[in-house]
Structure formats: C-alpha cells, structure tokens
Amino acid sequence: MFLSIATTHQPATDLGYLLNKHPDRLHELALTYGKALIVYPEASESRCEAALVLDVDPIGLVRGKGQSDGLLDQYVNDRPYAASSFLSVALNKAFRTAMNGVSSARQELADSAIPLEAVVTPLPLRGGEAVLRQLFEPLGWQMELAPVPGPQGDPSSRYVRLTLRGSARLSALLNHLYVLIPVMDDAKHYWVGDEEIDKLLKRGEGWLDAHPAKELIVRRYLRHRGVLARAALARLAPETQDEALDPDARSETEDTLETPIRLNDLRMAAAVEALRATGAKTIADLGCGEGKLLQLLVRERWVERVIGLDPAARELERASKRLKLGLPGGPQEGRITLLHGSLTYRDDRWAGADAAALVEVIEHLDPDRLPLVERVVFGAARPRAVIVTTPNADYNALFPSLPAGQFRHRDHRFEWTRAEFADWAQRICTSFNYQVAVSGIGHHDETLGAPTQMAVFTR
C-alpha cells in the first residue's frame, strides 16, 4: 500500500521541514506488522513529494495479529496490500508531529494553507465511489479516481487509486486521511474500545463535528459498535444538545408551536445589536467560520462593508457559498471581503475596520497564543470597538449531558468562569486603554449566570 503527499508551494522542499523527514534520506520505521519506508521521489524547489510505502508481513498477520474467519482467509485476503487501518497507524507513527500541526523550523508554514496533492492506492471502495465522494468532497478536496485492475486485468476490481488536490494545512490533510482511509475500508485490524473514541475525536477536531457524513464516519471508524458510536456523537458537540434559551422550555406541552431559540442564534443577534450600538460602518468578523455572523451583518443597511477572516480555507469556502458571493442575488461586489489569515499576525487588510467581532473564538486558542491575538487586535489594529463572546464555565453545570470538568467542545482550549473573564477584560482595558461592559447571553441562572458571556470594548 502506498501514500504520497506532494506540494508545489515554493520552496517545495520545505515539505521536509513540515514532515520532519529530510528529503535526502531514506527513512525506515519498524511496525508490529512489518515496516514503513519514507522516500522522496521528487525534491525540487518547484515540487516536492514524500511517499510512505508499507511492507506488511502476511505471515506476521497470521500469528495472532490479524482477524480472520477461517484458515483459508488467513492466507488469501487483501490485508497486506489494500490501504486500511494499517496505513493509518503507520501514518500516525511516521508523521505524528506534522499531524499535530507542529513544525519547529516552519511553524508559520504549518499554520498556513498550501497547495497539496495526496495519492492513496489501492484504496477499497466499500460502498462505491458515491461514498468516497461523500467523505472527501465536503472537506474541500478535488478527487480523481483511477481503477486498479484485479487479477488478470479484471476491470471489476473494487480498488482505486485516489488522488486528492486542494489547498489546506498539511495537518488537516494528514488527519483527514488518518480517519477516512479505515472508514472507506470499513474495517480495523485491531480491537476497537473506548480509547478509539479519543483517537477519532482528536484527529477529527475542527472538521468532523460539521461533516455532513459525520454519523457514517463515526459508525465505520468504530466498527459499527453502537454504544461507542453513540458516545462519540454525544461528545462531538454536547453543547448543541442542551443550548435552548430556557431549560424549562423543553418540558412544555406538545401544543407549543415554536421551537426554543438556540443559543447560537442569540449570540449572533446579541453581537449584531452590540455592533449596531457602536456606530461602526466597517466590521471585521475575526474567526468568521462559515459566515453566520457575516450573513446577518450584510442584511443590515447601516453596515457599509464587512470583512471575514479565518485560518481555515474550507470554512471560507463555506462562507462564500452561504453568502452567494459572485452569484445572482448575492451582495454587491466589494461589500464583503473574505480573508485567509491568522489572528496571531498583524494584517493590514482588516486593520482599518471600525469594529471587530470575536464570537466564540478565543476559547479555541491555546492560552500561550492568546497574548499574540491581544497585541494584534487591541494593540496594533485598535478598532474603536471590539465584541468578544465566550462560554461561561460556571453555567456548564446546567448541561446534563456534559460531564463535570469537560469543556463544551473538544476544540476548546479553555473555558473561563465569569470572574476569570472579567479579570481578563479589565487587563485588556489597562494594557490597551479601552473601556469594557460585560453582560450575559441566553437564559440567566441566578447562581451561575448566562451560558455565554459578552464583553464590549470601546476605545
């Protein structure tokens, strides 16, 4: 089985820094079921390609390391050859640092979207081409399939050579492949237990919760073990299960016609009203995601121009579709600008905005990177107003499906209590000469406050 990753980002040989594997060397890794070789078929300034080749020991699989239904099946099967969980395990061992998005020599590049091409062969088509497209296309990958003929050139083979092309962070591509290769194979070569949920959620962080085929992915990855699949789905986004405006509203009679207002809708509405009160005409939505707040702002006549910034190219593509940019019925050209970039770096493209919004953004940042964002937003850009919303950790006790001590979403790096948020807001005011008003959004509990807290900074 074979996996290659290539880029035309220049200098392309920086791929070696991202993968932490030197292009001039042959790298060999010992595995319990064989060995993995990492080579660079091409390493030039214009294009660089790294290949991971697995040499699986078929006899080793028979010695208790594989799973089979009969004596003949132990020796006559596709496990030593087809791309499967064997390849995912090797991928994780060979490129674990890159999968985590870390590069000691090229961290800024690791955080950036670059042109990428991946080839996986032979990949089983369990469910056919339609399932394969259902898995990869929503993630923004362009797909190309070429059949891999069976014995004696049999054209009915269920294996393909898959080529993916697109622009993304390398860590995103590696994590997509790690999860979806065994999903496409619909099998695992090892026992699947509770710890497999943690692996899935770690590698699916930032994309699996919003994937339209989420349930299919979870079921297949966990080998159709219903208890594990249900637990994984519940952990993907526990907040969304319980974030009605009023917890008591869920016990009302069936005669109630209106569904409870979702907390996310309340956040967006509160952010729009807070921005309206600032008198801002040009607004930057920092960490805009798929453009929900942008969609609301562009409908407001008092808003002259909106800017959306996000580090994920896939999210910006979704935002563009949501906003119908360049399509009939879409906003006037130039009224909305989508920018691919990071909040940790100064960016003159949005620095002239009257107001900035960070709606449910800061909790997704590692605490040691938050000061960089503070200096960029409050120190360098210095908009007249900044709106920040974040979860209220005190309120988490009222979410019945959220275990004590856990965050509302696996992608959260921290969640602040009301006191911690207030202390942070005051420190911002002292350091950067702002004033702040802190309030809550959603159902207010007399003891624990509201589920979301909002700070409106004005200069």
N, C-alpha and C positions, 0 to 999 in steps of 0.2 A: 504494500500500500504506500501511497506517495502523496505528499502535501508540499506545495511550493508557495512561497509568498514573494511577490516582486513589487518594486516601486520605481517610478520614473522621477520622483522628487529629486532635485539636484542640490548637492551631490548625492547620487543614489546610494553610494557606498555607506552613507550614514545609517542605512538599514542594519549594518553590522553593530553599530552602537545601540540601536533600539533593541535588537535581539540578543545583545551581549554575546555575540559569537563572531569571531574575526573571519572576514571573507577569505583570507589566505590559508586557512587551516581546515583540515578535516576533523570534525568533532564526532566522537562516538560515546554513546550512553548505554550502560548496561540496564536491561529491564528484566523483570522476573520471567517474561515470556519470550525473550530474545534480545535484540539490541536495536538501537536507533542511530542512524547516521545523519549528520547535518553537513551539507556541502553547499557551495555557491557555484552553480553552473555558469552564472554571469555576474561580474562585479566591475562595472564601469561607472564613470561619472554620470552617464545618462540613464542607465538602467542597472538595477541590482536584483538578483533573485536568489533566495535561500530555499533549499529543498530539505525536507525531513522525510527520510526513507526508513521504513520499518522492515526489519528482517525477523519475522516471527518464527520461532521454533515449533513446528507442528507436533513433534514428539513431546516437547515440554508441555503442550496443552493437554495431552492425554494423561500426563502424570498428575492428575488431580487439579490442574489449573483451569481447565475449561469446563463447559457444561454441555452434556450431550444426552440423547435419548436412547442410544443403542450402540453396540460395538462398532458397527459399520460407520455410523455417524461420527464416531470419534476420529476416524481417519479420512472420511470423504465429506468435506464441508469447505466453506469459503472463509473460515475464520483466519487462516494465515494470510489471506490476500485482500479481503474486502475492507474498505475503510469503515471503522467501527469504534467501539469504546477503547480498543487497543490504541488506536491513533490518538484519541483524546487524552488518554493517560500519558502517552509519550509527548504530546504537545505541551501538556502542563509541566512535565518534568524538564523538557528542553527549553521552554520559553516562559517559565513562570514569572520572572521579573518583568518581562515585556507584557504579559497578560495583566499584571497588576498596574500597568501604566507608568512604570518607573524606569528612568534611564539616568544614571549618574553623570553621563557625559553629554546627553542631549535631551534634558528634561522638557525644554520648551517645544522641541520637535515631538516628543512623546505626547504632549498635550494638544498637538495640532492635528487637524485632518490633512492627510496627504494622499496622493493617488496610489491605490493599491490594487493588486491583482492576485488572486489565490486560485490554485488548481488542486482539486482533490480527485483521486482516481485509484481504483474503481469504487465508486460510491453506489451502494444498493438503493434501488428505487422501490422501497416498500410503501406502496400507496400511489406510486406513479409520479409523473412529472408535476401533476397538479399539486401534490403535497409539497414537493420540493419548492415550487414557486411560492406556495402559501407560507413556507418557513422563511425564505431568504428575501423575497422582494419587498415585504413591508419594512425591512431594515435598510432599504435604500440600495441594495446590491443589484447590479445588472447581471443576468445569468446567461451562460452559454452552455449547452449540453451537447455532448457527442457520445453516441452509444459505444460501449465496449463489447465487441463481439464475444460470444461464448465459444465453446469448443467447436473446432472445425468451422469457425466463422459464423456460428449460429446467430442470426440477426435478432432473435427474440430474447437475447440476454437482458436481464433486469439490472444491469450495471451501466453506469455512465461516467464519463469524465466531466466533472463540474468545474466551470470557470466562473469566478466572481470578479466583478470590476466595480470600483466606486472610489469615493473619497471619504476617508474616515480616519479616526485614530487607530493606530496599529493594535492597541489593546482591545478596541471594540471588535475588530475582525477576529482576533485570536479567541476571544470569549464567545463570539457567535459560533465559530467553528467547533470549539470545545463542547458546547451544549448541543448543537444541532446535528453534528455528524452521528452520534449514537441515537439521536431522535429519528433521523432518517433510516438508520439501520434497524430501529425498533428492537434493540436487544442490548444486553450488557454482559460482559464476560466475567463479572464478579457479583457477589451478593449485594443487594440494594437494601440499605437500612436507613434509620433516621438521619445518620450523618450525611447521606446523599442529598437530603433536602438542603443542608447548609451549603454544599458544593453548588447545587443548582442556583440557589438564591445569590450566592457570591458572584458566580460567573454570569448570572442573568441580571445583575444590578444595573439599573438605569435603562433597560430596554425590555425585559421580559414582562414587567407588570403592564405595559401598554401594548404588548404584541397581540394582534387580533387572533392568533392561533395559540394563545397562552395555554389554554386547557389541553390542547393536543400535545404541546411541548412537554408540559408537566407530566401528563399521563405516560407518554412514551419514555421520557427520561427516567421515570421512577418505575419502569417495567409494569405499568398498569396496576400497581398496588394502590387500591382505592384509598386506604387510610392515609398513606403517605402523600398521595396527590391532593387530597382534601386539606391536609395540614399545610402543604406548601402553598396552595392557593390562598388559604386564610392568612398566611404570613406575608404574602406579597404586598398587600396593602390593607392592613387591618383597619386603618382609619376610615376608609371609604365605607366600611360596613356599618358604622355607627355614627356618622357625622351629620345626622339630621339636626335641624335648628333646635328642636326641643325634644329631649329624650322621651318625654311623656307622650309626644305625638304618635309614637309607634304603637301605643295601646288604645288609640281611638277606635271607634266602631267602623265597620266596613262601609258605613254610609258616607264617610269622609271622601270627598271627590278629589281634593288636592293632595298631591304627594308632598311630603315635607321638603322644605327648602334645603338644598345641600349646602354644607359648609363652604365648599369651594365657590359656589355661586355668591355666597355672602361676602367672601373675601374679595372677589373681583369687584362686586358692587361697592364695597367699602373703599377699595383702592381708587376706583373711578371718582367717587364723591370727594375723597381726600385730595386727589389731584385737581379736581374742579375748583375746590376751595383755595388752592394756591394761586390760581390765575395763570397757570402755565399754558403756553401755546404749543411748545415743542417738548415732547415727553420721550424719555428713553426707558424702555422696559428691559432691565438688565437681568438676564436669565429668563428670556421670554418663552422658552419651551416651544410648544406647538401653537402659540399665538392667541391664547384665550383672552388675555387682557388687551392685546392689540386689537382684536376683533371688536371688543366693546368700545375702546377709545376711538376707533376710526368712525364709529357711528355718531360720535359727539361733534356737534358743529363748532364748539369752542376750541376743539383741538385742530391746529393747523398742520402739524406734522408729528408722526410717531416713528420711533426707531426701536427695533428689536435686536438685542444682542444675545447670542447663545454660543457655547463652545461645541455643541453637537450639531453637525451638519444635517443629520437626519431629522432633528427637531425643526430646524429651519425649513427643510423641505416640506414638512407637515404644515408649518405655519404658512408657507407660501400657498399651499393648496387651500387651507382653511380661509385665507384672506382673498383668494382668487386673484392673485397678483398677475397682471398681464392678460387677464381674461375678461370677456364681456361681462359687465355687471360688477366688476371689481373696482377698487378705489382708484382715484385719479393718479396718474403716473407722478411719482415723486413724493406722494403724501406718506407712503410707508417705505421705510428702508430696513432691510434685514441684513444684519452684520454677523459674520462668523468671527468670534474672538473670545478672549478670556478676560474675566473681570480682574485678574491679578496683574494685568499690564495696562499702562496708560494707553488711551486710544482717543486720538483727536477726532475720530469720525463721529462720536456721540458726545464729546465733551462740551459742546455748546448748548446742550438741552437745558430748558428752563427747569425741568423737574426730572427726577429719576425714580423708578419703582423697582424694588427688590421683593417680589411677592413669593414667599416660601422658597427663598434662595439660600440664605446664609447658613441654614442648618445642613445643607448639602456640602458645605466646605469643611475641610479639615481645620480644626481650631488654629493650627500654626499658620494657615494661609489667610485667615480672616484679617489680620492686620494689613496684609497687602491690599485687600479689597478696600479696607477703610481708607488707606492712603490714596488709592486710585479715585474712589468715589468722592470722599469728603475733603481730601487734601488737594488733589490735582484738578479734577473736573469741577468740583464745588458748585453744583447746581443750586438754584435758590431754594429748592425743596427736595427732600428725599423721603419716600414712603417705604417702610420696611415692615413686612409681616413675617411671623414665625410661630410655630406651635407653642402653646403654653403647657409645659411639662406637668404643672400642678393638676391640670384637667385630665391627664391621662388615666387617672384612677377611675374615671366615669365611663371609659370604654370597656365594656365587659369582655370583648374578645382580645384585649391587649394585655399580655402577661405583665406582671409588675416588673419594672426595671427595663422593659424593652421600649424602643422608640416606635413611633407610629409607622415608619417606613424604613426598610433596610438600608436605604441610601442616605439616611440622616446620620450625620457625624456627631451631632449633639442636639439636645432639646433643652431650652432654658426655662427655669421657673420664672414667675413674674418678677421676683426680686433680682434674679440674675439678668433678665432683660433690661430692667430699669437701671441697674448699675452700668451695663454696657452702654445704654443710651446716654447716660449722664457723662460717661467717659468720652464719648464721641463729641458731645457738646463742649466739654472742657478743652479737648485736644484741637478741635477744628472750628470753634466759635460758631456753634449752632445752638438753637433752642429746640426743645422737643416736647411733644404732647403724646402720651401713651394711653391707649384705650384697648378695649377688647372687641372681638367679633364673634358672633354666634351666641347661643344660649348661655346666659350668665348664671353660674352657680355661686351662691352667697359665700361659700367657703373657698372654692377652688378657682373662681373666676370664669372667664370665657375660654373656649377651646383654642382660639387664635388671638394673639396679641399684636397690636399695630403701633408703630412709632412714626409720627410725622415730624421730620426735622425741617426747620426753616432757618435760613441764613439772614 
